[in-house]
Amino acid sequence: MSHFIQLHLLTSYPPSNLNRDDLGRPKTAFMGGARRLRVSSQSLKRNWRTSTLFEEAVDGHKGTRTKRLGKQVFDRMREAGADEKTAGSSAEKIAEVFGKLRKVEKGQKHEYEIEQLVHVGPEELTALEALADTLSTEKREPTDDELKDLLARRPTAVDVALFGRMLAAAPSYNVEAACQVAHAITVHAAEVEDDYFTAVDDLNTGDEDRGAAHIGEAGFAAGLFYLYLCIDRDLLVENLQDNADLADRAIAALVESAVKVSPKGKQNSFGSRAHASYLLVEKGDQQPRSLSASFLQPVNGEGQAIKAISKLERQAQAFDDAYGAGADSRFVLSAEPDYEKPALKGDVQTGNLQDLLTFLKGDD
């Protein structure tokens, strides 16, 4: 059974603004002497885990990220008939289990929020709601043991198991991420351009004023992106309380989301949804490594997709030749019409998405 699963994706996006910086323009990075487009791993993971595809695949084993656990307790207790003082005190104590309460300026409404986002699993939310119901029925505040019990449970939320969580206020609550996701970068140099646009007032007949009702600018760019992911399957199974079947479902959901789900940035303006054109998957116990070195020299000219695939496979083979096989087995999924067959030596399977999902299952 393979310890690591590594994914190398190539996905082409038309003019778009997938992931914006603080000025509203596409994010970039400087690599290999050239400016590249970039999509942050945070953006990618957020879009995958909140997609309908992912949620349906994991069937209820999905977490919730929020600062509002205390507010949820307060509202639930008030709706159940608890007085405001008891509900408020209980909400504060429960919220403080997960982190420091957010500072509230004088005159603002107290929302019982904590400063840090907390990623909780469905079992933990159920336990929190059950405690709130008990406190409401018994008209009291939580005991120290009841508060400690909230952190004693381990979630079976696959997104928590995959991407981890960190809570400075309660280190025992932390979960080490079983999946590392790199920032996606273009394999070529790229320039961010500006879209100058206007909007017309439909009720303006133009008899007196033919000017636009609105003028604006929006940054955009297009590119072929390389994305690298590494999944520690052993750690994922451990995070999911040794549920190997759920781990396989989590991996399948993540991989299908990665190849099909696009970042949502400015989708209404650009309609830039895309599927991966190429995916190389590697399984084995070998030390993981990215293949981003393939693109230190930007891919130029026509036929960028085929050139990028060739450079990626040649780099993987070069690492194999220098350090030994980087994987026990490999799988290539290609939607690039001009791609013929893998240039890699050894065991390399090919096929469609369903064949890939079979390949990914724990039993080799």
C-alpha positions as CSV (number, residue, x, y, z in Angstrom):
1,M,0.0,0.0,0.0
2,S,1.5,3.3,-1.1
3,H,2.4,5.9,1.5
4,F,2.4,9.0,-0.8
5,I,0.2,10.0,-3.7
6,Q,1.5,12.9,-5.8
7,L,-0.5,14.8,-8.4
8,H,0.9,17.0,-11.2
9,L,-1.8,18.9,-13.1
10,L,-1.7,21.2,-16.2
11,T,-4.9,23.3,-16.6
12,S,-5.4,26.0,-19.2
13,Y,-7.5,29.1,-18.3
14,P,-8.7,31.7,-20.9
15,P,-8.7,35.4,-19.9
16,S,-9.8,35.5,-16.3
17,N,-9.1,36.8,-12.8
18,L,-9.2,33.6,-10.8
19,N,-7.5,34.8,-7.6
20,R,-7.2,38.5,-6.8
21,D,-4.5,40.4,-4.9
22,D,-5.2,43.4,-2.6
23,L,-5.6,45.7,-5.6
24,G,-8.1,43.3,-7.3
25,R,-5.7,42.2,-10.0
26,P,-4.7,38.5,-10.7
27,K,-2.0,37.3,-8.3
28,T,1.5,36.7,-9.7
29,A,4.8,35.3,-8.7
30,F,8.4,35.7,-10.1
31,M,10.0,32.4,-11.1
32,G,12.8,31.5,-13.4
33,G,13.4,35.1,-14.3
34,A,9.9,35.7,-15.5
35,R,6.6,36.9,-14.1
36,R,4.0,34.2,-13.8
37,L,0.3,34.1,-12.9
38,R,-0.5,32.5,-9.6
39,V,-3.5,31.0,-7.8
40,S,-3.0,30.5,-4.1
41,S,-3.4,27.1,-2.4
42,Q,-5.9,28.7,0.0
43,S,-8.1,29.7,-2.9
44,L,-7.9,26.3,-4.5
45,K,-8.6,24.4,-1.3
46,R,-11.6,26.6,-0.5
47,N,-13.1,26.1,-3.9
48,W,-12.6,22.3,-3.8
49,R,-13.9,21.7,-0.3
50,T,-17.0,23.9,-0.8
51,S,-17.9,22.5,-4.2
52,T,-21.1,20.4,-4.7
53,L,-18.9,17.7,-6.2
54,F,-16.8,17.4,-3.0
55,E,-19.7,17.6,-0.6
56,E,-21.7,14.9,-2.4
57,A,-18.7,12.6,-2.6
58,V,-17.9,12.7,1.1
59,D,-21.6,12.4,2.2
60,G,-21.7,14.4,5.4
61,H,-18.1,13.9,6.4
62,K,-17.3,17.6,5.9
63,G,-16.3,20.3,8.4
64,T,-17.4,23.9,9.0
65,R,-15.0,26.8,9.3
66,T,-16.3,29.6,11.5
67,K,-15.6,32.2,14.2
68,R,-19.3,32.1,15.3
69,L,-19.5,29.0,17.5
70,G,-20.3,31.2,20.6
71,K,-23.0,33.1,18.7
72,Q,-24.5,29.8,17.6
73,V,-24.6,28.6,21.2
74,F,-26.2,31.9,22.4
75,D,-28.9,31.8,19.7
76,R,-29.7,28.1,20.3
77,M,-30.0,28.6,24.1
78,R,-32.1,31.7,23.8
79,E,-34.4,29.9,21.3
80,A,-34.7,27.1,23.9
81,G,-35.9,29.5,26.6
82,A,-32.6,30.2,28.5
83,D,-32.3,33.7,30.0
84,E,-29.9,36.1,28.3
85,K,-27.4,36.1,31.1
86,T,-27.0,32.3,31.3
87,A,-27.0,32.0,27.5
88,G,-24.4,34.8,27.2
89,S,-22.1,33.5,29.9
90,S,-22.3,30.0,28.5
91,A,-21.6,31.2,25.0
92,E,-18.5,33.1,26.2
93,K,-17.1,30.1,28.1
94,I,-17.7,27.7,25.2
95,A,-16.2,30.1,22.6
96,E,-13.1,30.6,24.8
97,V,-12.5,26.9,24.6
98,F,-11.7,27.3,21.0
99,G,-9.9,30.7,21.1
100,K,-9.7,34.2,22.4
101,L,-12.9,36.2,22.1
102,R,-12.9,39.0,19.5
103,K,-12.6,42.4,21.0
104,V,-15.8,44.4,20.7
105,E,-15.7,48.2,20.5
106,K,-17.9,50.2,22.9
107,G,-21.4,50.3,21.7
108,Q,-21.1,47.4,19.3
109,K,-23.3,44.3,19.6
110,H,-21.6,41.4,21.4
111,E,-21.5,38.5,18.9
112,Y,-19.5,36.0,21.1
113,E,-17.1,35.5,18.2
114,I,-13.5,34.3,18.5
115,E,-10.6,35.9,16.8
116,Q,-9.5,32.8,14.9
117,L,-11.4,30.7,12.4
118,V,-12.1,27.2,13.8
119,H,-12.5,24.2,11.5
120,V,-14.9,21.8,13.3
121,G,-16.2,18.4,12.2
122,P,-19.9,17.4,12.2
123,E,-19.5,15.3,15.4
124,E,-18.0,18.3,17.2
125,L,-20.8,20.6,16.1
126,T,-23.4,17.9,17.3
127,A,-21.7,17.7,20.7
128,L,-21.7,21.5,21.0
129,E,-25.4,21.7,20.1
130,A,-26.2,18.9,22.5
131,L,-24.4,20.7,25.3
132,A,-26.3,24.0,24.6
133,D,-29.6,22.0,24.7
134,T,-28.6,20.5,28.1
135,L,-27.6,23.8,29.5
136,S,-30.9,25.4,28.4
137,T,-33.0,22.5,29.9
138,E,-31.1,22.6,33.2
139,K,-30.8,26.4,33.3
140,R,-27.1,26.5,34.1
141,E,-23.7,27.2,32.7
142,P,-21.2,24.5,31.5
143,T,-18.8,22.8,33.9
144,D,-15.1,22.5,33.3
145,D,-15.4,18.8,32.5
146,E,-18.1,19.6,29.9
147,L,-15.9,22.2,28.3
148,K,-12.9,19.9,28.2
149,D,-15.0,17.2,26.5
150,L,-15.6,19.5,23.6
151,L,-11.9,19.2,22.6
152,A,-11.7,15.5,23.4
153,R,-13.5,14.4,20.3
154,R,-11.7,13.7,17.0
155,P,-13.5,14.6,13.8
156,T,-14.1,12.4,10.8
157,A,-14.4,15.4,8.5
158,V,-12.3,14.7,5.5
159,D,-11.4,18.3,4.8
160,V,-10.1,18.7,8.3
161,A,-8.1,15.4,7.8
162,L,-6.8,16.5,4.5
163,F,-6.0,20.2,5.1
164,G,-5.5,20.1,8.9
165,R,-6.3,22.7,11.5
166,M,-4.3,24.7,14.1
167,L,-5.7,26.2,17.3
168,A,-3.1,28.1,19.3
169,A,-5.4,28.3,22.3
170,A,-5.8,24.5,22.4
171,P,-2.9,22.6,20.8
172,S,-4.5,19.2,21.6
173,Y,-7.2,20.2,19.1
174,N,-4.7,20.5,16.2
175,V,-4.8,18.1,13.3
176,E,-1.7,17.8,11.0
177,A,-2.6,18.2,7.4
178,A,-2.4,15.0,5.3
179,C,-2.3,16.9,2.0
180,Q,0.0,19.7,0.9
181,V,-1.1,21.9,-2.0
182,A,1.3,24.2,-3.9
183,H,0.4,27.5,-5.4
184,A,-0.5,27.0,-9.0
185,I,1.7,28.9,-11.4
186,T,1.8,29.4,-15.2
187,V,4.4,27.4,-17.1
188,H,5.1,30.5,-19.2
189,A,5.7,34.2,-18.6
190,A,2.4,36.1,-18.3
191,E,1.3,39.8,-18.3
192,V,-1.7,41.1,-16.4
193,E,-3.8,43.3,-18.8
194,D,-6.6,45.8,-18.1
195,D,-10.1,45.5,-19.3
196,Y,-11.6,49.0,-19.7
197,F,-15.4,48.7,-19.7
198,T,-18.5,50.9,-19.6
199,A,-22.1,50.3,-18.6
200,V,-25.1,52.0,-20.2
201,D,-28.2,53.2,-18.4
202,D,-31.1,51.5,-20.0
203,L,-33.4,54.4,-19.2
204,N,-31.2,57.0,-20.8
205,T,-32.6,57.7,-24.3
206,G,-29.5,59.5,-25.3
207,D,-31.3,62.6,-26.4
208,E,-29.4,64.8,-24.0
209,D,-26.5,62.6,-22.8
210,R,-24.9,59.8,-24.7
211,G,-22.2,59.2,-22.0
212,A,-21.8,55.9,-20.1
213,A,-23.4,55.5,-16.7
214,H,-20.4,53.7,-15.4
215,I,-16.7,53.3,-16.3
216,G,-14.4,50.8,-14.8
217,E,-11.2,48.7,-15.2
218,A,-10.6,45.1,-14.3
219,G,-7.3,43.2,-14.4
220,F,-7.2,39.8,-16.3
221,A,-4.8,37.4,-17.8
222,A,-4.7,33.9,-19.4
223,G,-2.4,31.0,-18.8
224,L,-1.5,27.3,-18.6
225,F,-1.1,26.5,-14.9
226,Y,1.0,23.8,-13.2
227,L,-0.3,22.5,-9.9
228,Y,1.3,20.1,-7.5
229,L,-0.4,18.2,-4.6
230,C,1.0,15.6,-2.2
231,I,-1.2,13.3,-0.1
232,D,0.2,11.4,2.8
233,R,-2.3,8.5,2.7
234,D,-1.1,6.9,6.0
235,L,-1.6,10.2,7.9
236,L,-5.0,10.6,6.2
237,V,-6.1,7.2,7.5
238,E,-4.8,8.0,10.9
239,N,-6.6,11.4,10.9
240,L,-9.8,9.6,10.0
241,Q,-9.5,7.2,12.9
242,D,-8.2,4.4,10.8
243,N,-11.2,4.4,8.4
244,A,-9.4,3.4,5.2
245,D,-12.6,3.3,3.1
246,L,-13.3,6.9,4.1
247,A,-9.7,7.9,3.3
248,D,-10.1,6.4,-0.2
249,R,-13.4,8.4,-0.7
250,A,-11.6,11.5,0.5
251,I,-8.8,11.0,-2.0
252,A,-11.2,10.4,-4.8
253,A,-13.2,13.5,-4.0
254,L,-10.1,15.6,-3.8
255,V,-8.7,14.4,-7.1
256,E,-11.9,14.8,-9.0
257,S,-12.4,18.3,-7.5
258,A,-8.8,19.2,-8.5
259,V,-9.3,18.3,-12.1
260,K,-12.8,19.6,-12.5
261,V,-13.5,22.5,-10.1
262,S,-12.2,26.0,-11.1
263,P,-11.6,29.0,-8.8
264,K,-14.7,31.2,-8.6
265,G,-12.9,34.6,-9.0
266,K,-14.8,36.8,-11.5
267,Q,-16.5,33.8,-13.1
268,N,-19.6,35.8,-14.0
269,S,-17.4,38.3,-15.9
270,F,-15.1,35.8,-17.7
271,G,-16.8,32.4,-17.7
272,S,-13.3,30.8,-17.2
273,R,-14.3,27.3,-16.0
274,A,-11.8,24.6,-17.1
275,H,-10.9,21.0,-16.6
276,A,-7.3,19.8,-16.4
277,S,-5.7,19.0,-19.7
278,Y,-3.2,16.6,-18.2
279,L,-2.7,14.8,-14.9
280,L,0.3,12.7,-13.8
281,V,-0.4,10.7,-10.6
282,E,2.4,8.9,-8.7
283,K,2.1,6.4,-5.9
284,G,4.9,5.0,-3.7
285,D,6.8,5.3,-0.5
286,Q,9.5,7.5,-2.0
287,Q,10.3,11.0,-0.7
288,P,7.9,13.4,-2.5
289,R,9.1,16.2,-4.8
290,S,7.4,18.8,-7.0
291,L,8.1,18.9,-10.7
292,S,8.0,22.7,-10.8
293,A,11.7,22.7,-11.9
294,S,10.3,21.6,-15.3
295,F,9.2,25.2,-15.9
296,L,12.1,27.3,-14.6
297,Q,12.7,28.0,-18.2
298,P,9.3,29.4,-19.4
299,V,7.5,27.5,-22.1
300,N,7.3,29.7,-25.2
301,G,5.7,29.7,-28.6
302,E,3.0,27.6,-30.1
303,G,2.0,24.1,-28.8
304,Q,2.5,25.1,-25.2
305,A,0.4,22.3,-23.8
306,I,2.4,19.5,-25.5
307,K,5.7,21.3,-24.7
308,A,4.7,21.6,-21.1
309,I,3.7,17.9,-20.8
310,S,7.0,16.9,-22.5
311,K,9.1,19.1,-20.1
312,L,7.2,17.7,-17.0
313,E,7.7,14.0,-18.0
314,R,11.3,14.6,-18.9
315,Q,11.9,16.3,-15.5
316,A,10.3,13.3,-13.7
317,Q,12.5,10.9,-15.7
318,A,15.6,13.0,-15.0
319,F,14.9,12.8,-11.2
320,D,14.4,9.1,-11.6
321,D,17.7,8.7,-13.4
322,A,19.6,10.8,-10.8
323,Y,18.0,9.6,-7.6
324,G,16.2,6.3,-8.4
325,A,12.5,5.8,-9.2
326,G,10.4,8.5,-7.7
327,A,7.3,6.3,-7.6
328,D,6.3,2.6,-7.6
329,S,3.6,3.2,-10.2
330,R,2.2,6.1,-12.3
331,F,-1.0,7.0,-14.0
332,V,-1.5,9.5,-16.8
333,L,-4.9,11.1,-17.6
334,S,-4.7,13.3,-20.7
335,A,-7.4,15.4,-22.4
336,E,-4.8,16.9,-24.8
337,P,-5.7,15.7,-28.4
338,D,-2.1,15.8,-29.6
339,Y,-0.7,13.8,-26.7
340,E,0.2,10.3,-27.8
341,K,1.8,8.3,-24.9
342,P,3.9,8.8,-21.7
343,A,7.6,9.3,-22.2
344,L,8.3,7.9,-18.8
345,K,9.9,4.5,-18.3
346,G,8.5,1.8,-16.0
347,D,4.9,1.1,-15.0
348,V,2.8,3.9,-16.4
349,Q,-1.0,3.3,-16.8
350,T,-3.3,5.5,-18.8
351,G,-7.0,5.8,-19.0
352,N,-10.0,8.0,-18.1
353,L,-11.2,9.4,-14.8
354,Q,-12.9,6.3,-13.6
355,D,-9.8,4.2,-14.4
356,L,-7.8,6.8,-12.3
357,L,-10.1,6.5,-9.3
358,T,-9.6,2.8,-9.4
359,F,-5.9,3.2,-9.5
360,L,-6.0,5.6,-6.5
361,K,-7.6,3.1,-4.1
362,G,-5.5,1.9,-1.2
363,D,-4.9,-1.7,-2.4
364,D,-2.2,-1.7,-5.1
